[in-house]
Amino acid sequence: MDFSRRGALALGAAAIGGAGRARAQAPVIRIGVMTDMSGPYRDISGPGCVAAARQAVQDFAASAGLRVEILQADHQNKADVGLNIVRQWFDREEVDAVTDVNNSAIALALNGLAREKNKVQLNSGGASVDITGPQCGPNTVHWTTDSWANARSTGGALAKAGAKRWYCITADYAFGHSVQREVTRVVRSFGGEVVGASVYPFPTTTDFSSFLVSAAATRPDVIALCNAGTDMINCVKQGQEFGLAGRNIRVAAMIGFIVDVHTLGLHSAQGLTLTESSYWDLNDRTRALTSRLQPKLPNGHWPNSVQFQCYSVVLHYLKAAAAIGPARAKASGLEAVQAMKAMPTDADAFGPGRGREDGRKLHPTYLFQAKAPAESRGGWDYLKLVATTPAEEAFRPVSEGGCPYARS
C-alpha cells in the first residue's frame, strides 16, 4: 500500500493470535512504529525499535489473549511525511497507537493529532522536554529520557567538575533547540555560561568543520553537541581531527547511546560521557531481555535505551489494553492512556516505576563513561556506570512543566 505521494511508508506487519473462537473474535489492536529507517537515527531506533515492539507483543499479548498487529513506517525526519502517514494510519488502517516517533517535531505535532482522533502516542524516541510541557497532550505518554534529564545528568556532571565555558553545536529543529535550552539552564545553575552556539540545518549537514572552528575560537571548556546519531558521531570524529583534546577542549555528547560508542570504537570514544535510561549489562533483568531481543536486531547490534524504551512502553500499553479490554482500548485512546497512568509500570528494561499525570514515565537515569580498550571484556562491553540519578529527581517536576492536563 502507498499512503503517500512520496512513497514514505514501509509497511510490515506481525500478528499474534491465539487459538479458539473467543480469541479469534477479539478486536485486533494495531500499533504503528513511526521511526527513522534511512536517516541519522536509524541505528538508534529504526529496525531495532520495530523488533523491540514485536518482542513486547511476543512476551505479553499471546498469553493475555490479545491479537496485536505491528506496522512500521519511515518518517524521513520530515514532519509533514510523518504526520501524513499517521493520519492515514488512524483514518484508514484502524491503527490505535503510534510508538517510537524519534523526531521531536513530529512527536509534538502528534500530541494534537492523537487527541483529535482519540488515539494514543506511545512516545519512546522523541527527546524534547516540551512533549510533557506546554505542548503536552492527554493522549500521550513519554517514555524517553528527555532533554531536561540528559542535561541534568551529563551537563550537570561536567559543570560540577569545573567546566564553566560552554559552546553549543545544535541541530536546527525542536529537539536540538530543546537540548541547547536545557544545557544552558544547567550550566548557568552551576555558575557557568554558554559563550556561543552554532545552529546547523538538519538533517542535511555532514561537514561540521566550520562549526567546530567557530566553537574552538571562543576557547570553551566544553563543546556541547545538541544533536544525536550520525551527526553526533561526525562531530566527535571531526573534533578529534581538529585536535580539540590537545587544546583542552572537551566534546560532550548531550545525547549519546551505546551504538554510538560501537560506531566510534573504544579507541576514539574512551572517556566519552553519556546518559542512558538503561544498559544491557545493568542487571539480571536487562541481561535477560537482551538475550531475547539482541538476536533480532540488525547488523549484530545490541539494544540501547531507545529500543528498551520502545519495548517497555508497548508492553505497558498492552497491559492497560488487557486490563480495560481491547474493545475499550480501541474505542478510546484517552481511556487507554488513563489506564496506563493509573497502573504501576514494570518491565525488564527498567524494573518497577510509575507514570505521572503529564504522561512522563519516571525511571532512574544513568551516567556512563566509555571504557578504555583495555577495560573492555570484548563484545559490547563498552560502558561503565559513573552515577545514578533517582527516578524522582531525574526529570523536571510536573509543577515546572506547564502541561495543561496535569495538576502539580
C-alpha positions as semicolon CSV with decimal commas, in nm:
position;residue;x (nm);y (nm);z (nm)
1;M;0,000;0,000;0,000
2;D;0,123;0,350;-0,081
3;F;-0,011;0,606;0,166
4;S;0,199;0,896;0,045
5;R;0,281;1,061;-0,285
6;R;0,642;1,046;-0,170
7;G;0,631;0,673;-0,106
8;A;0,715;0,732;0,260
9;L;0,557;0,421;0,402
10;A;0,744;0,097;0,450
11;L;0,480;-0,136;0,582
12;G;0,541;-0,451;0,778
13;A;0,303;-0,644;0,998
14;A;0,330;-0,916;1,255
15;A;0,017;-1,058;1,411
16;I;-0,007;-1,284;1,712
17;G;-0,335;-1,455;1,776
18;G;-0,435;-1,743;1,998
19;A;-0,640;-2,044;1,908
20;G;-1,010;-2,069;1,981
21;R;-1,317;-1,879;1,871
22;A;-1,313;-1,631;2,162
23;R;-0,968;-1,510;2,071
24;A;-1,043;-1,507;1,701
25;Q;-1,337;-1,274;1,762
26;A;-1,137;-1,032;1,977
27;P;-1,062;-0,700;1,805
28;V;-0,712;-0,650;1,669
29;I;-0,501;-0,385;1,838
30;R;-0,281;-0,213;1,583
31;I;0,039;-0,033;1,681
32;G;0,241;0,168;1,429
33;V;0,615;0,216;1,477
34;M;0,691;0,560;1,333
35;T;1,070;0,570;1,307
36;D;1,382;0,660;1,110
37;M;1,461;0,371;0,874
38;S;1,705;0,552;0,649
39;G;1,849;0,860;0,822
40;P;2,079;0,963;1,108
41;Y;1,873;0,790;1,379
42;R;1,835;0,453;1,207
43;D;2,084;0,274;1,433
44;I;1,947;0,436;1,749
45;S;1,588;0,332;1,681
46;G;1,481;0,224;1,331
47;P;1,454;-0,151;1,273
48;G;1,566;-0,210;1,632
49;C;1,254;-0,041;1,765
50;V;1,036;-0,245;1,532
51;A;1,199;-0,558;1,674
52;A;1,151;-0,427;2,029
53;A;0,781;-0,361;1,974
54;R;0,735;-0,710;1,833
55;Q;0,925;-0,855;2,129
56;A;0,681;-0,685;2,365
57;V;0,392;-0,840;2,173
58;Q;0,557;-1,180;2,190
59;D;0,628;-1,150;2,562
60;F;0,276;-1,044;2,663
61;A;-0,001;-1,035;2,406
62;A;-0,047;-1,404;2,327
63;S;-0,060;-1,506;2,693
64;A;-0,313;-1,228;2,762
65;G;-0,541;-1,331;2,477
66;L;-0,474;-1,018;2,275
67;R;-0,444;-1,001;1,899
68;V;-0,190;-0,741;1,800
69;E;-0,053;-0,617;1,469
70;I;0,266;-0,413;1,433
71;L;0,309;-0,172;1,141
72;Q;0,617;0,031;1,059
73;A;0,694;0,348;0,862
74;D;0,986;0,575;0,782
75;H;0,915;0,942;0,863
76;Q;1,233;1,054;0,680
77;N;1,278;1,314;0,957
78;K;1,012;1,527;0,788
79;A;0,719;1,640;0,999
80;D;0,476;1,653;0,705
81;V;0,568;1,299;0,596
82;G;0,532;1,160;0,947
83;L;0,201;1,333;1,012
84;N;0,052;1,229;0,679
85;I;0,138;0,865;0,740
86;V;0,000;0,864;1,093
87;R;-0,318;1,044;0,988
88;Q;-0,379;0,779;0,724
89;W;-0,294;0,506;0,973
90;F;-0,562;0,645;1,205
91;D;-0,819;0,712;0,932
92;R;-0,775;0,410;0,704
93;E;-0,580;0,138;0,883
94;E;-0,754;0,147;1,223
95;V;-0,422;0,197;1,398
96;D;-0,480;0,255;1,768
97;A;-0,139;0,369;1,891
98;V;0,186;0,503;1,747
99;T;0,522;0,443;1,912
100;D;0,888;0,545;1,885
101;V;0,840;0,881;1,698
102;N;1,211;0,955;1,729
103;N;1,183;1,308;1,592
104;S;1,060;1,569;1,837
105;A;0,899;1,794;1,575
106;I;0,680;1,503;1,467
107;A;0,617;1,397;1,826
108;L;0,497;1,743;1,926
109;A;0,263;1,759;1,627
110;L;0,128;1,413;1,709
111;N;0,022;1,530;2,054
112;G;-0,255;1,726;1,886
113;L;-0,339;1,464;1,624
114;A;-0,368;1,185;1,882
115;R;-0,603;1,400;2,086
116;E;-0,808;1,496;1,779
117;K;-0,850;1,131;1,671
118;N;-0,868;0,994;2,029
119;K;-0,574;0,766;1,961
120;V;-0,251;0,705;2,158
121;Q;0,102;0,834;2,119
122;L;0,343;0,598;2,294
123;N;0,645;0,824;2,261
124;S;0,966;0,633;2,323
125;G;1,201;0,819;2,088
126;G;1,138;1,196;2,081
127;A;1,352;1,363;2,347
128;S;1,215;1,718;2,368
129;V;1,101;1,802;2,718
130;D;0,820;2,008;2,561
131;I;0,635;1,682;2,488
132;T;0,526;1,689;2,854
133;G;0,543;2,069;2,881
134;P;0,312;2,341;2,744
135;Q;0,255;2,136;2,427
136;C;0,164;1,815;2,611
137;G;-0,143;1,610;2,520
138;P;-0,377;1,392;2,726
139;N;-0,341;1,104;2,478
140;T;0,040;1,092;2,500
141;V;0,282;0,914;2,731
142;H;0,654;0,992;2,723
143;W;0,895;0,704;2,792
144;T;1,208;0,877;2,655
145;T;1,484;1,015;2,874
146;D;1,422;1,373;2,765
147;S;1,646;1,673;2,711
148;W;1,592;1,804;3,066
149;A;1,706;1,473;3,217
150;N;2,005;1,437;2,985
151;A;2,121;1,792;3,054
152;R;2,088;1,736;3,427
153;S;2,284;1,412;3,418
154;T;2,556;1,472;3,156
155;G;2,581;1,851;3,163
156;G;2,547;1,868;3,539
157;A;2,834;1,625;3,596
158;L;3,077;1,825;3,382
159;A;2,965;2,159;3,525
160;K;3,012;2,028;3,878
161;A;3,363;1,922;3,780
162;G;3,450;2,280;3,689
163;A;3,358;2,324;3,322
164;K;3,238;2,686;3,314
165;R;3,260;2,796;2,948
166;W;3,037;2,610;2,704
167;Y;2,967;2,628;2,332
168;C;2,671;2,450;2,170
169;I;2,651;2,291;1,825
170;T;2,280;2,248;1,768
171;A;2,056;2,067;1,520
172;D;1,801;2,315;1,388
173;Y;1,473;2,157;1,493
174;A;1,267;2,113;1,809
175;F;1,489;1,851;1,969
176;G;1,817;2,036;1,916
177;H;1,682;2,365;2,047
178;S;1,532;2,188;2,348
179;V;1,869;2,031;2,432
180;Q;2,051;2,364;2,398
181;R;1,794;2,536;2,621
182;E;1,831;2,272;2,892
183;V;2,211;2,268;2,873
184;T;2,212;2,645;2,913
185;R;1,986;2,617;3,217
186;V;2,208;2,357;3,385
187;V;2,536;2,534;3,309
188;R;2,407;2,863;3,447
189;S;2,279;2,693;3,760
190;F;2,639;2,592;3,833
191;G;2,775;2,941;3,771
192;G;2,890;2,880;3,413
193;E;2,797;3,041;3,082
194;V;2,724;2,942;2,724
195;V;2,964;3,162;2,528
196;G;2,820;3,086;2,184
197;A;2,627;2,848;1,962
198;S;2,618;2,726;1,603
199;V;2,282;2,608;1,467
200;Y;2,305;2,389;1,157
201;P;2,048;2,262;0,903
202;F;1,910;1,920;0,995
203;P;1,920;1,652;0,858
204;T;2,125;1,774;0,561
205;T;2,456;1,859;0,731
206;T;2,755;1,622;0,730
207;D;3,051;1,863;0,748
208;F;3,079;2,024;1,090
209;S;3,429;2,167;1,048
210;S;3,323;2,532;1,029
211;F;3,111;2,497;1,343
212;L;3,395;2,330;1,533
213;V;3,638;2,603;1,425
214;S;3,397;2,873;1,540
215;A;3,349;2,691;1,869
216;A;3,723;2,648;1,931
217;A;3,780;3,019;1,867
218;T;3,577;3,104;2,179
219;R;3,813;2,888;2,392
220;P;3,538;2,693;2,571
221;D;3,590;2,425;2,832
222;V;3,324;2,210;2,665
223;I;3,165;2,192;2,321
224;A;2,815;2,055;2,386
225;L;2,673;1,852;2,098
226;C;2,299;1,924;2,096
227;N;2,230;1,653;1,841
228;A;2,235;1,275;1,819
229;G;2,305;0,978;1,596
230;T;2,539;1,015;1,300
231;D;2,555;1,393;1,350
232;M;2,697;1,348;1,699
233;I;2,939;1,080;1,577
234;N;3,063;1,301;1,294
235;C;3,116;1,590;1,534
236;V;3,324;1,372;1,767
237;K;3,534;1,236;1,481
238;Q;3,588;1,576;1,322
239;G;3,668;1,725;1,661
240;Q;3,945;1,469;1,700
241;E;4,081;1,561;1,358
242;F;4,099;1,925;1,467
243;G;4,288;1,828;1,781
244;L;4,039;1,975;2,026
245;A;4,163;1,747;2,305
246;G;4,512;1,895;2,265
247;R;4,360;2,238;2,324
248;N;4,197;2,112;2,647
249;I;3,852;2,143;2,490
250;R;3,619;1,860;2,580
251;V;3,349;1,746;2,336
252;A;3,039;1,630;2,526
253;A;2,761;1,421;2,372
254;M;2,447;1,556;2,535
255;I;2,252;1,270;2,378
256;G;2,451;0,951;2,327
257;F;2,396;0,577;2,306
258;I;2,594;0,257;2,322
259;V;2,559;0,213;1,945
260;D;2,740;0,546;1,903
261;V;3,030;0,412;2,109
262;H;3,030;0,100;1,892
263;T;3,046;0,310;1,576
264;L;3,323;0,529;1,712
265;G;3,521;0,238;1,859
266;L;3,660;0,247;2,211
267;H;3,990;0,394;2,095
268;S;3,806;0,705;1,977
269;A;3,521;0,701;2,231
270;Q;3,712;0,625;2,552
271;G;3,627;0,876;2,823
272;L;3,312;0,997;2,646
273;T;3,029;1,053;2,894
274;L;2,667;0,991;2,807
275;T;2,336;0,933;2,977
276;E;2,114;0,632;2,909
277;S;1,796;0,519;3,083
278;S;1,910;0,158;3,077
279;Y;2,201;-0,060;2,965
280;W;2,209;-0,420;2,852
281;D;2,454;-0,520;3,130
282;L;2,294;-0,317;3,409
283;N;2,138;-0,609;3,599
284;D;1,995;-0,959;3,560
285;R;1,667;-0,835;3,412
286;T;1,832;-0,621;3,143
287;R;2,059;-0,911;3,054
288;A;1,758;-1,143;3,026
289;L;1,574;-0,902;2,796
290;T;1,889;-0,858;2,588
291;S;1,917;-1,232;2,541
292;R;1,568;-1,235;2,386
293;L;1,594;-0,915;2,183
294;Q;1,953;-0,896;2,058
295;P;1,934;-1,186;1,807
296;K;1,650;-0,999;1,632
297;L;1,837;-0,669;1,590
298;P;2,000;-0,576;1,259
299;N;2,375;-0,575;1,193
300;G;2,458;-0,769;1,507
301;H;2,382;-0,464;1,723
302;W;2,292;-0,488;2,090
303;P;1,994;-0,296;2,228
304;N;2,022;0,061;2,350
305;S;1,794;0,258;2,579
306;V;1,567;0,386;2,298
307;Q;1,489;0,030;2,193
308;F;1,439;-0,070;2,556
309;Q;1,203;0,228;2,594
310;C;1,003;0,115;2,291
311;Y;0,976;-0,237;2,432
312;S;0,869;-0,106;2,773
313;V;0,602;0,139;2,655
314;V;0,444;-0,112;2,416
315;L;0,441;-0,373;2,693
316;H;0,272;-0,132;2,934
317;Y;0,015;-0,027;2,673
318;L;-0,073;-0,391;2,613
319;K;-0,112;-0,446;2,987
320;A;-0,350;-0,149;3,002
321;A;-0,543;-0,275;2,698
322;A;-0,580;-0,616;2,860
323;A;-0,694;-0,456;3,186
324;I;-0,973;-0,245;3,032
325;G;-1,041;-0,481;2,742
326;P;-0,922;-0,441;2,382
327;A;-1,259;-0,309;2,261
328;R;-1,248;-0,020;2,510
329;A;-0,881;0,042;2,436
330;K;-0,961;0,074;2,065
331;A;-1,268;0,290;2,125
332;S;-1,088;0,548;2,339
333;G;-0,718;0,625;2,331
334;L;-0,774;0,864;2,622
335;E;-0,913;0,583;2,836
336;A;-0,619;0,360;2,745
337;V;-0,371;0,633;2,842
338;Q;-0,554;0,695;3,169
339;A;-0,526;0,323;3,245
340;M;-0,153;0,334;3,166
341;K;-0,103;0,623;3,408
342;A;-0,304;0,451;3,681
343;M;-0,110;0,123;3,662
344;P;0,238;0,088;3,812
345;T;0,500;0,016;3,546
346;D;0,729;-0,286;3,547
347;A;0,945;-0,416;3,265
348;D;1,280;-0,590;3,244
349;A;1,437;-0,278;3,089
350;F;1,365;-0,054;3,390
351;G;1,213;-0,251;3,675
352;P;0,926;-0,102;3,880
353;G;0,820;0,258;3,818
354;R;0,523;0,482;3,751
355;G;0,376;0,731;3,508
356;R;0,278;1,086;3,603
357;E;-0,032;1,283;3,513
358;D;0,156;1,475;3,244
359;G;0,243;1,142;3,075
360;R;0,604;1,143;3,197
361;K;0,737;0,793;3,272
362;L;0,965;0,808;3,575
363;H;1,277;0,593;3,597
364;P;1,636;0,645;3,710
365;T;1,891;0,784;3,467
366;Y;2,245;0,656;3,449
367;L;2,561;0,847;3,362
368;F;2,806;0,619;3,184
369;Q;3,161;0,661;3,062
370;A;3,302;0,478;2,763
371;K;3,569;0,233;2,872
372;A;3,928;0,234;2,758
373;P;4,000;-0,058;2,521
374;A;4,195;-0,242;2,792
375;E;3,895;-0,226;3,031
376;S;3,654;-0,399;2,794
377;R;3,592;-0,771;2,821
378;G;3,503;-0,775;2,450
379;G;3,181;-0,773;2,255
380;W;2,959;-0,480;2,351
381;D;3,117;-0,432;2,695
382;Y;3,164;-0,060;2,633
383;L;3,029;0,137;2,929
384;K;3,095;0,174;3,299
385;L;2,847;0,330;3,540
386;V;2,959;0,664;3,683
387;A;2,650;0,796;3,862
388;T;2,278;0,727;3,910
389;T;2,003;0,988;3,937
390;P;1,696;0,852;4,122
391;A;1,368;0,843;3,933
392;E;1,200;1,118;4,135
393;E;1,496;1,352;4,077
394;A;1,583;1,263;3,717
395;F;1,304;1,453;3,541
396;R;1,162;1,803;3,550
397;P;0,900;1,842;3,825
398;V;0,546;1,841;3,689
399;S;0,488;2,177;3,859
400;E;0,752;2,337;3,635
401;G;0,639;2,184;3,306
402;G;0,325;2,384;3,233
403;C;0,128;2,087;3,099
404;P;-0,237;2,199;3,098
405;Y;-0,360;1,842;3,151
406;A;-0,163;1,780;3,470
407;R;-0,201;1,901;3,825
408;S;0,120;1,988;4,010
